[in-house]
Amino acid sequence: MIIPIRCWSCGKPIGHLWEDFNARLEKGEDRKKALDELGLERYCCRAIFMGHVDLIDTTAQFKKF
């Protein structure tokens, strides 16, 4: 799954925040604090970030017929 450019529910642009969110998590910052500081207040936007599983590297290993 790739982070969508906009939230599926409310339409707020969120795609540009993904790299900053990942950088904050790698530094050891709490997820709640990172989401609050990025301005993600709605539960629908937060759910996209919290539920994201990066599968692009896994799917890239397979060849297309």
C-alpha positions as CSV (number, residue, x, y, z in Angstrom):
1,M,0.0,0.0,0.0
2,I,1.2,3.5,-0.8
3,I,0.0,6.5,1.3
4,P,-2.8,8.2,-0.5
5,I,-2.4,11.9,-1.4
6,R,-5.7,12.8,0.3
7,C,-7.6,11.2,3.1
8,W,-10.2,8.8,1.9
9,S,-12.9,10.2,4.2
10,C,-12.5,13.9,4.5
11,G,-10.3,14.8,1.6
12,K,-7.5,16.5,3.5
13,P,-4.1,16.4,1.8
14,I,-1.9,14.0,3.9
15,G,0.6,12.5,1.4
16,H,3.3,15.1,2.0
17,L,3.3,14.3,5.7
18,W,4.3,10.7,5.5
19,E,8.1,11.1,5.2
20,D,8.2,13.5,8.1
21,F,6.1,11.1,10.2
22,N,8.5,8.3,9.4
23,A,11.5,10.4,10.3
24,R,10.0,11.3,13.7
25,L,9.2,7.7,14.5
26,E,12.8,6.6,13.6
27,K,14.1,9.2,16.1
28,G,12.0,7.5,18.8
29,E,9.2,10.1,19.1
30,D,5.8,8.9,20.3
31,R,3.2,8.3,17.5
32,K,0.5,10.4,19.2
33,K,2.9,13.4,19.6
34,A,4.1,13.1,16.0
35,L,0.5,13.1,14.6
36,D,-0.5,16.0,16.8
37,E,2.5,18.1,15.7
38,L,1.9,17.3,12.0
39,G,-1.7,18.6,12.4
40,L,-3.5,15.4,11.9
41,E,-6.4,15.8,14.3
42,R,-9.2,13.9,12.6
43,Y,-9.5,10.2,13.4
44,C,-9.9,9.3,9.7
45,C,-6.5,10.8,8.8
46,R,-4.8,9.4,11.8
47,A,-6.2,5.9,11.0
48,I,-4.5,6.0,7.6
49,F,-1.1,6.7,9.1
50,M,-1.6,4.2,12.0
51,G,-2.9,1.4,9.8
52,H,-0.4,1.8,7.0
53,V,1.7,-1.3,6.1
54,D,4.5,-0.6,3.6
55,L,4.2,-3.5,1.1
56,I,5.8,-1.8,-1.9
57,D,9.2,-3.5,-1.3
58,T,7.5,-6.9,-0.9
59,T,5.5,-6.6,-4.1
60,A,8.4,-5.2,-6.1
61,Q,10.2,-8.6,-5.7
62,F,7.7,-10.3,-8.0
63,K,7.9,-10.1,-11.8
64,K,4.9,-9.1,-14.0
65,F,4.0,-11.8,-16.5
